[in-house]
Amino acid sequence: WTITGTIMPLVESFLANHSRLIDHSRVYVTGLSNGAEAALTMAFTRPDIFALAVATDLRFISVQYHMQVINSWPKMQGPRRLRDVVLTEGEHDVMGIMSVQDNYSHFFLLNVSSLHEATGLGRLVNLHVRMYQGVDHGTFS
């Protein structure tokens, strides 16, 4: 499956088939771990559909890809509904790909900062970044 080839056509079809039942200003996407990256990709690729994206325990942030997509927003036809992006992470989340000695909190914040600086994301949406103390990957309850 792919986001643009499988998931987004499913979302678009659902929204079209149930349009009268849906408040289009309240369509949200969320994901955990790899799903968090998928949620960001969906929201940034289709800001005309999603009003809110919540990404928890990101395994990575595709900074270069998201920069391209976000920088194309001014050319977008129709309304941009995406108002809020929430990025949450546990301070002890080492993502399974970094050693415990690596400072993932710093890596995560550096990627968020790079994305924000390259696109002005914080001027385009309400960007909320939360780092939870004492929390590891996938341990939110």
N, C-alpha and C positions, 0 to 999 in steps of 0.2 A: 504494500500500500504506500501511497505517497500523499502528502498534504494537498497538493494542487490537483493530482490526478484522481484521488479517491475520496478523501475526507471533505474537501471544500465542495465538490459537486453534490455530495450527500447533504451537507448543511444547506447549500443553496436550494436544493430540491425541497427539503423539509420546510424551509422558510417560505418558498413560493406556494407550496401545497397547503400551508396552514397560516397564510398571511393574515387572515381576519382574526385569528386567535392569538396572535403574537404582538406584543408591544416591541416594535423594532428598536426603540431606544433602550431596551433592557436585554439585549442579546449578549451573553457573556461567554467567555472561554477560559478554562482553567486547566492546569496540568501540573503533574508532579514528576520530578526528575527529567527523563527524556521527554515526557509529555509536557513539561514546562516549556521546553524549547519549541515543541510543536505548537503550544498555545500562543507563544510570542510570534512565531512565524505566521500562524493563521491571522492573528490580530493585526500585525504589521502589514501583511499582504492584503488584507481585506478590512481596512479601517472603516469602510462604508457599511459593514455588517455588524461588527462587534463594538459594543460600547465600553466594555471592561475586559481586561486580560489579567489573570492572576497566575503567576509562574512561581512555583514553590520548589525549592531544592534543585535548581537548574544544574544539569551535569555540564553544560557549556553554554556559551552565548555566541551565536554566529554573528559576531560584530560586523564583519565585512558585508555579509548578505543583508543584514538588517539595515545597515547604512544605505545600501543601494535602494532598498524598498522604501524606507522612510523618506529619503531624499526625492523620491518620485511622487510623493503625495501631492505636491502643488499641481501636478499635471492630471490628477485624478478627476474623473467626472462624477458629479453627484455629491451628496453630503458626506462628510467624514463624521462618523458617530463615535469613534474611539475617543473617550474622554479620560479614562484612567487606566494606568498600567501599574500593577503591584508586583514587585519582586521580593520574595522572602527567602531567607536562607538561614540555616543553623550555623552558628560560628564554628562548630566542630565538624561540619560536613567536609569530608575529604574526597568525596565523589568516587571513591574506589579506584581512582587513577592517579592519585597523588600520595606521596608518603605522608605519614602523620606529621613529619617535621615541616612540610610545606605549609605556608600560611595561606590556606584557601580563602579565608575571609578577605585578605588583601587582594588576591587574584580576582575574586568575584567583584569586589568594589571597583577594581581597576577596569574590568570589562564594562561594567555599567557606566563608569565615568567616561570611558572611550566612546561608547555608543552615544551618550548624552552630548559630549563635546562635538562629535562628528556630525550630529544631526539636529542638535537643538531640541532633542526629544522632550525635555522638561518644559519647553515653551509651547510644544504642540499638544501635550497631554499632561494630566496631573500624574507625575511619576512618584510612586511611593516605594522606597527601598527600606526593607526591614531585615535586620540581622538579629536573630534570637540567640541569646546567651545560653550556653550549656546544652544546645540541641545539635543532634547529629542528622545525617541524611535519612529522610523518611520517618522521622520520629515525632512529627507534629500530631497532636490529637485534639 
